[in-house]
Amino acid sequence: MSSSTLTLRQEQQLEHLYREHQGWLSSFLRKRLGCSQQAADLLQDTYLRLLVSGRLPDSDYARPYLTRIAKGLVVDHFRRKRIEQAYLEELALRPEEFVQSPEDQLQLIDALIEADTLLHSLPDKARRAFLLRRVDGLSYREISEQLGVSVSSVEKYVARALQVCLTASLREEP
């Protein structure tokens, strides 16, 4: 929802919400991130998410609602940082002639983050089964023993993960 589609009342509510809560929310984010600039970015993203959702919380629930949005953004931020760091560490081990351009590196980091987000949308056992199968190359029997479930369950977990991956790839095709 763009700001032009907000009613006057919603615009006033959003403005009031921002004035009432931006101070403590900014402090909350600074404490978790250790950087005022990143905190300012996530503060803006918090209100953007609120705006895009089209749902403004009642004033009694504004603080917990904003906190929940901000915490999710902080988790996403640190997940992205973890993925970027792991990629850069791996990249540092490569000979220079195999290093990609900065643009390609950013595209790959974005793809890794999308894959990570996609995998985290799966239930824990499905995600673990899929990774054990596709990354570690374990057999269904080995995975079933490691997860303490039946081979049939492992097959279903891996199939579910593949279905999610296929659905995501079909959404991205032009």
C-alpha positions as CSV (number, residue, x, y, z in Angstrom):
1,M,0.0,0.0,0.0
2,S,1.5,3.3,-0.9
3,S,1.1,6.4,1.2
4,S,-1.2,7.9,-1.4
5,T,-3.8,5.2,-0.7
6,L,-3.8,5.8,3.0
7,T,-6.9,7.6,4.4
8,L,-6.3,10.9,6.2
9,R,-7.1,9.1,9.5
10,Q,-4.5,6.4,8.8
11,E,-1.9,9.0,7.9
12,Q,-2.5,10.7,11.2
13,Q,-2.3,7.4,13.1
14,L,0.9,6.6,11.4
15,E,2.4,10.0,12.1
16,H,1.3,9.7,15.8
17,L,2.7,6.2,16.0
18,Y,6.0,7.4,14.6
19,R,6.2,10.4,17.0
20,E,5.3,8.3,20.0
21,H,7.5,5.3,19.4
22,Q,10.5,6.2,17.2
23,G,12.7,7.3,20.2
24,W,12.5,4.1,22.2
25,L,12.5,2.0,19.1
26,S,15.6,3.7,17.8
27,S,17.3,3.1,21.1
28,F,16.1,-0.6,21.1
29,L,17.7,-1.1,17.7
30,R,20.9,0.7,18.5
31,K,21.4,-1.5,21.5
32,R,21.0,-4.7,19.4
33,L,23.0,-3.5,16.4
34,G,25.7,-1.4,18.0
35,C,25.5,1.1,15.2
36,S,23.3,4.1,15.0
37,Q,23.3,4.2,11.2
38,Q,22.1,0.6,10.9
39,A,19.6,1.2,13.6
40,A,18.3,4.2,11.7
41,D,17.9,2.0,8.6
42,L,16.1,-0.7,10.4
43,L,13.9,1.9,12.2
44,Q,12.8,3.1,8.7
45,D,12.4,-0.5,7.5
46,T,10.2,-1.2,10.6
47,Y,7.8,1.6,9.7
48,L,7.9,0.7,6.0
49,R,6.9,-2.9,6.9
50,L,4.1,-1.4,8.9
51,L,3.0,0.8,6.1
52,V,3.2,-2.0,3.5
53,S,1.2,-4.4,5.7
54,G,-1.7,-1.9,5.7
55,R,-2.4,-2.7,9.4
56,L,-1.7,-0.1,12.0
57,P,-1.9,-1.5,15.6
58,D,-4.1,0.0,18.3
59,S,-2.2,2.3,20.5
60,D,-2.3,-0.3,23.4
61,Y,-0.5,-2.8,21.2
62,A,1.8,-0.5,19.3
63,R,4.9,-1.1,21.3
64,P,4.8,-5.0,21.2
65,Y,3.8,-4.9,17.5
66,L,6.7,-2.6,16.5
67,T,9.1,-4.6,18.7
68,R,8.1,-7.8,16.9
69,I,8.7,-6.2,13.5
70,A,12.0,-4.7,14.6
71,K,13.2,-8.0,16.1
72,G,12.5,-9.8,12.9
73,L,14.4,-7.2,11.0
74,V,17.4,-7.6,13.4
75,V,17.3,-11.3,12.9
76,D,17.3,-10.9,9.2
77,H,20.1,-8.4,9.4
78,F,22.4,-10.7,11.4
79,R,21.5,-13.7,9.2
80,R,22.5,-11.7,6.2
81,K,25.8,-10.6,7.9
82,R,26.5,-14.3,8.8
83,I,26.0,-15.4,5.2
84,E,28.1,-12.5,3.8
85,Q,30.9,-13.3,6.3
86,A,30.9,-17.0,5.5
87,Y,31.0,-16.2,1.7
88,L,33.8,-13.7,2.1
89,E,35.8,-16.2,4.2
90,E,35.3,-18.8,1.5
91,L,36.2,-16.3,-1.2
92,A,39.4,-15.4,0.6
93,L,40.6,-19.0,0.3
94,R,40.3,-19.0,-3.5
95,P,43.1,-18.1,-5.8
96,E,42.7,-14.5,-7.2
97,E,42.0,-15.6,-10.7
98,F,38.9,-17.4,-9.5
99,V,37.5,-14.3,-7.6
100,Q,34.3,-12.9,-9.1
101,S,33.5,-9.3,-9.8
102,P,32.0,-7.2,-7.0
103,E,28.6,-7.3,-8.9
104,D,28.7,-11.0,-9.2
105,Q,29.7,-11.3,-5.5
106,L,26.6,-9.3,-4.5
107,Q,24.4,-11.3,-6.8
108,L,25.7,-14.5,-5.2
109,I,25.3,-13.2,-1.7
110,D,21.7,-12.2,-2.5
111,A,21.0,-15.7,-3.9
112,L,22.5,-17.3,-0.8
113,I,20.3,-15.1,1.4
114,E,17.2,-16.0,-0.6
115,A,18.1,-19.7,-0.4
116,D,18.7,-19.4,3.4
117,T,15.4,-17.6,3.8
118,L,13.6,-20.2,1.7
119,L,15.2,-23.1,3.8
120,H,14.2,-21.3,7.0
121,S,10.6,-21.3,5.9
122,L,10.7,-25.1,6.2
123,P,10.1,-27.0,9.4
124,D,13.4,-27.8,11.1
125,K,13.4,-31.6,10.3
126,A,12.6,-30.9,6.6
127,R,15.3,-28.3,6.4
128,R,17.9,-30.6,8.1
129,A,16.9,-33.6,6.0
130,F,17.2,-31.6,2.8
131,L,20.6,-30.2,3.7
132,L,21.9,-33.6,4.9
133,R,20.8,-35.1,1.6
134,R,21.8,-32.3,-0.9
135,V,24.9,-30.9,0.9
136,D,26.3,-33.7,2.9
137,G,25.2,-36.4,0.4
138,L,23.8,-38.8,3.1
139,S,21.5,-41.6,2.2
140,Y,17.9,-41.5,3.4
141,R,18.7,-44.3,5.8
142,E,21.6,-42.3,7.3
143,I,19.4,-39.2,7.6
144,S,16.7,-41.2,9.3
145,E,19.1,-42.5,11.9
146,Q,20.5,-39.0,12.5
147,L,17.1,-37.4,12.8
148,G,15.5,-40.3,14.6
149,V,12.7,-40.6,12.1
150,S,11.6,-43.2,9.6
151,V,13.0,-43.4,6.1
152,S,9.5,-42.6,4.8
153,S,9.5,-39.4,6.9
154,V,12.9,-38.4,5.4
155,E,11.5,-39.0,1.9
156,K,8.6,-36.7,2.7
157,Y,10.8,-34.1,4.2
158,V,13.1,-34.0,1.2
159,A,10.2,-34.0,-1.2
160,R,8.6,-31.1,0.7
161,A,11.9,-29.1,0.6
162,L,12.2,-29.8,-3.2
163,Q,8.6,-28.7,-3.7
164,V,9.3,-25.4,-1.9
165,C,12.5,-24.8,-4.0
166,L,10.7,-25.6,-7.2
167,T,7.8,-23.3,-6.4
168,A,10.2,-20.5,-5.6
169,S,12.1,-21.0,-8.8
170,L,8.9,-21.0,-10.8
171,R,7.8,-17.6,-9.2
172,E,11.1,-16.1,-10.3
173,E,10.9,-17.1,-14.0
174,P,9.8,-14.2,-16.3
